Amino acid sequence: MTPARGSRPGVRPSRALPGARVAAALVAPVWRTLPWRTLGAAAAVGLLVVGAGRAVGAGPVETLYGLRGAGLALALGVAFLLDDPARHTTAPVPVRRAVRTLLRAALVTPVAGLWWAAVLLLVPGTVRPPAGDLTLETGTALVLALAGAAVAVRYGDAPEPGRSVAAALLGTAVLAPLLLPGHWALFVPPNDPGWTAAHERWARLLTGAAALCAASLHERGPHGQSRSVTSPCGTSGPSRTS
Amino acid sequence: MTATALTQQAAPAVARSGPRNSWAAVLALAAFEARRLLLRLPVLLAFALHVTWIVWRTLQPRDDYPVLQDADRATQGGPLLVGLAVLLCANRAVLRSTRRDTERHFAVLTLGVWRRTAAHALSVVPLALLTAVAVTAQFTWEALKSGAVGRGSVAELLTGPLAVLLFGAVGVLLARLVTSAVAAPLLVVVFLLLFVGGAFPSSGQETGAVWLDPVVTTAGAHPYPSDLLGRPAGWHALYLAGLALTAALLAVLVSGGRRSRAVQAAFAGALTLAVLGGVVQTGGVPARTVEARVRASVAPEKEQRCVRRGQVRYCAFSEWLPRVAGWARVADRVQALAGGPARGRDLLVRQRVDVRGGLLDDAALAPSTRPGQVTVGTSWGGNRVPEFSTAVAGVLVAGDEKAASVVCDGRMVTVMWLSLAWQSDPESALRGVRLDDSLTGSAIVVSRTEPLLMTAGQTKVVRALFDRPFYGVAARVKAHWAELTTPGVTTVRAAELLGVRASVGADRCAR
């Protein structure tokens, strides 16, 4: 049996529940379902990259690459944040997807913040690039990953789109430095005169990613149902045996 | 029930004709997986990017005169990205049955897990072959250019495709070790930092541990004769092939192939190959090559062959002899503009390199003190043409390279006019030969030996001369040759003699 998706007007008695209480009740189960192993692996790789750079005495440019690599690693982990094998069964629950997604993000944010602080502290002060600007870069990567996951969940049917989102994010990270024209450059070296301008672009990108993420938080409306409700094994279509 | 019965009935038949059939099945599965792999978006994108990069790079005007012993290893960078895409997709393909939960269905087949792993490893081979086609096309294109000199090496050309094979095998191995979907992207990030970002320990060196890196481009400033390179390309290809086989066979071993003696033996063999290649390639530059480098740097006349074209004798390393015609065209044009005894003077154009400090060393050559000798480097095309013509003009005006390198008077005007006036676009050639690409003010003029210096006044006069009718200036140069080439003639006087009115200060060269 295929569960009905989207929110039907009649099935919302629990909307009267205060949002905060629902969210508080959800904290523990959501915490349990977060992909901690994936996030842990990504965070470990980030720490490993930066730690290895410290161990071999990397210069400022290598350190910058290492920090960007660490940020990208965690972003690849975050791309899996909205993976939910039970996704199709949670579509009709009273708590809206936006609340659940935001709750996931909110639970991960402090952990990610602690991790990033550890990564920054792991870098010797002499070769550390401007921490604020680099935090902006990493934050943008994380929000982009989350936005990608949110878009994939909203417009796709896959319960676990993280893999594709991670591949797309990785492809973007590889291609952007190669293909972006000079006046759109994002990945500039620390002594470049365009550092400030590049970070204004990063800030704009962050805003755009956050807006995209916010716009994709909700479950797709009923107009998207017609396609998704059709089960591949259903009997409503023409007979497949002929 | 029926399925179980079928399996039970079929089992003895398979046992009878097992090995042959199962290998046919492995090959069929490999062909199927290869086709799927080829159609994955990252792989398609990587190949499209690789081809675009090849076309863009090869069409660059500065690549019109390729030196093939450098062009062969210039094919190695592109396949790295293809390899990373293949790693990602091969990993994904192996994990597909886990992801889609079809592993249980496959478990009833006679084709065991390790044979399916072998098929996945084999499915990477067509992608490596496709990379080989791209690499061969790139190199052939370079070799067919009319300005190409030197000779390429098959081992260098094999490096790119073997790197793709290695990365694909690593992707398969990773899937058999870790079933997590995030593992491959994370490994790609680490590989990107190590191999593309240059964070590999000791990267940027010429010998030693840097050769454990899959691709070692050793991109120096100048091309060198192929017998001075001393790159262990053959051993490196062996190392990559051994490593790729090791990774693939390890994947087969960990997925249950350890019962097969043949797989164990093959794994041991592959590991031996990888270790052998890995150890030998890090041994450094062989003593014979070091001696040859010193000989070619200190006494190139013993290694070179000479040909005479008109009044100029050209001595070059034998691989560069096809380029003599290009040098002769430039030298003849410059000498035809000279006047007095310089017009009929015998010149010697000698190709020189200094490779004693290794391939990555960008040491300036000492200017020659022998009268009438001009130094030419190993690169050609683009700014190297006005650089060479300036060297010829300098020797014609000052007598020898050493004297030309310290010219700081009105003679500089004659040198630059001789060097550039005959070219199709003298001003852009002037821009190209000046270090800061400027057209005003003082600037350093690049040279394969000691750089020259133009003052702001000399620049102004030279540009004014370009605006005047060519034949009028040429006649004046010839008429006043003796005075124009006298040491100590001022720029003001030179401008006067050449019929240019320009307010120029005294000649001051701040070196």
Contacts between the chains, C-beta under 8 A, distances in Angstrom:
chain1	res1	chain2	res2	distance
A	37	B	180	6.9
A	38	B	180	6.4
A	38	B	181	7.5
A	38	B	182	4.6
A	41	B	180	6.4
A	41	B	182	5.7
A	41	B	183	7.0
A	41	B	186	6.4
A	42	B	182	6.1
A	42	B	186	6.1
A	45	B	186	4.7
A	45	B	189	6.9
A	45	B	190	6.5
A	48	B	190	8.0
A	49	B	189	7.7
A	49	B	190	6.6
A	49	B	193	6.2
A	53	B	199	7.0
A	56	B	201	5.6
A	58	B	199	6.9
A	62	B	197	7.6
A	62	B	198	7.5
A	62	B	199	5.1
A	65	B	193	5.9
A	65	B	197	4.6
A	65	B	199	6.0
A	66	B	193	6.6
A	66	B	199	6.7
A	69	B	189	5.4
A	69	B	190	7.5
A	69	B	192	7.1
A	69	B	193	4.6
A	69	B	197	7.4
A	72	B	189	5.5
A	73	B	186	5.7
A	73	B	189	5.2
A	76	B	182	6.0
A	76	B	185	4.6
A	76	B	186	6.2
A	76	B	189	6.9
A	77	B	182	6.0
A	80	B	181	7.1
A	80	B	182	6.1
A	162	B	181	6.6
A	162	B	182	7.6
A	163	B	92	7.1
A	163	B	99	7.8
A	163	B	181	4.5
A	166	B	181	7.4
A	166	B	182	6.5
A	166	B	185	4.7
A	167	B	42	6.2
A	167	B	88	6.3
A	167	B	185	6.7
A	169	B	185	8.0
A	170	B	88	7.4
A	170	B	185	5.1
A	170	B	188	6.0
A	170	B	189	7.2
A	171	B	42	6.2
A	171	B	45	6.8
A	174	B	81	7.0
A	174	B	84	7.5
A	174	B	192	6.8
A	175	B	49	7.6
A	178	B	49	7.8
